[in-house]
Amino acid sequence: MPTILTINSGSSSIKASLFASDGSRQNFRYEHLRDHAPAFDQMMLDLKTNQPDLIGHRFVHGGDIVDAARRVDAAERNRLESIIHLAPLHLPGNLMGVDLCTQHFDVPQIACFDTAFHTTMPELAKRLPIPNELGLRRFGFHGLNYAHVATRLADILGNDAYGKIVVAHLGSGASLCLLNNLKSVDTTMGYTPAGGITMGTRSGDIDPGIMLELSKRYDATQLSDLVFHKMGLLALSNGESSEMSELLASNSEQAKFAVDYFCYQVRSAIGSLAAKTGGIDALVFTGGIGEHSSVIREKICAPLAFLGFSLDENANAAGSISIHRKGAKSTLVIPADEEAMISRLCLELSH
């Protein structure tokens, strides 16, 4: 059993875990970063004498490939560089993680792709209503965590895990995924991680005519900054905050509006996915907001009684795994764990 270091190097944070050969695990978290290099230096100190045999990295986008993981050799490094435009908020940080690890370790590095989990989506879910020769389609994201959730469901739900399940990954980046037989058949994000439901600083789906109008007012660099850093909850709260915890703690009307808007969008997405598949059997919350905010879970679920969902107030407040009332459809809280899935993929690729 090799020792595996997993790294989730995002736009403003690094989450890492060391999976040792004896089965133990250490977690390392470095948040609110403007410069990743000092955080990596600190991680080297925190690792002490531990030396990994393999390093696995989360990559938000893998492009058109169907592989869940690939070894990062020179050719793969160049390929990943060429698709930065598909996830400009994330891929530079992902690549920086590889480069900084190269400076410290002479071991194989493996890229694990969020987009790979969604390659099972049918053409109806992948296709965009634009000319096919443009070569653009819906990819879907947060796949490493959706894959992790899928590995947990059979133990929790038994045979019901193979039914129609909506997983809501709610964090500063947010999306929902429809599972059937534990595989992705639809998701809310599209060609880039900017689509789908409203997020911390990203609008989610928006009228393309608005983007045409904004393109007249901003140059490409300004528009990209607006799309990825200045929309979403931050804009809805009139600049108060992009952080859900801060918005929930605020008494301002704009903060309350942003919270209500977010929950409205999530409910809308759940209803849409249920309609596409003729009803759903279970609902799962995951991600920072989904795991930690009982208020948000209640606001989302309260109007969903017509779909058979109703929360147990005490179980929801306690953040239990199962939070539904007796007789209602299963509603679960499963903590996100991309690092566990990265470790699993590294093991599979190394054998």
C-alpha positions, 0 to 999 in steps of 0.5 A: 500500500503506497503512501499517497498525498492528495492535493486539491489546489483551488483558486484561493485554498489548498486542501491536502490529505496524506493517506499513509501505508498503515491506513492512517490519514492526516488532513491539511487545510490552507484557506483564503490564499492570495499566493499558493507558494507559502502555503505549499512551503507550510505544507512541506513543514507540516508533512515533517518526515512523511514522504509520499510515493504518489501525489494525486491532484484534483483537476476541475476540468479534463477536457474531452477525455473520458479517463478519470485519472492520468499520470502527469507527464510532459505531454499531459502537462501541456494538454492541461495548459491548453485547456485553461480557458475552460476553467480559468478560475481553477485550472491555474491553481491546479497546475500550480499544485503540480509544479510546486510538488515537482520542486519538492518530490520526485514521485509520480503525479496523477491528475484526477478529473472532476469532469470524468464522472459526467461522461456517462450522461446521455446525449440529451444532457450533453448537447447544447442547442447551438451548431454542433460544428462549434464543438461545445457541449455540457461537461459537468463538474464536482465529479470527484465528490459526486463519485465519492457520494456514489460510493457511500450510498449503497451502505446507507440506502441499500438497494434504493441507492440504485434509484433516481437520486439528486445530489446537491453539492452546495458550496462557494461553487455549487451544482446538482447531479442526477444519479441513476444506478449510481451514475451521472445522467444529468447535472446543472453545470455546463460547458464551464463551472460558471453555469447552473445555479447561483454561486458565491461569485458566479451567476449560474445560467443567465440569458445569453442576451445579457452576456451580449450586452455586457460584452459591449460594456466590458473588454474580455478581461473585465468581462471574465473578472465580472463573470467569475468574481463579481456575480452570484451571492456577492452581487445579490447581496449588493456586495455584502458577502459571497460567503453563505455563513456571513449572509445568514448571520447578517440582518440586512435585507440584501443578505436575506434576499441573497439567501432566499434567491439561492434556496429558490434556485436550488429548489428549482433545480431539484424540481427540474431534475425530478421532472426530467426523470419522472420523479426522484427517490432520494435527495443528498446534501454535500459541500460546505453549505450543504453539510453545515447549514441546517437553515439552508437545507430546511429552506430548500426542502420546505416546499418540496413536500409535493415530491415526498420530502420532509425533514425531521427538525431535530435530525436536520439541526444535528446534521445527522446522516439521515434527516428526513421524517419517518415516512418521507423520502430519504434525505441525507447529509454526506460530507464532501471528500474529494481527497478520498476519491483522489486516493482511490483513483491513484491506487487504481491507476498505479496497479 
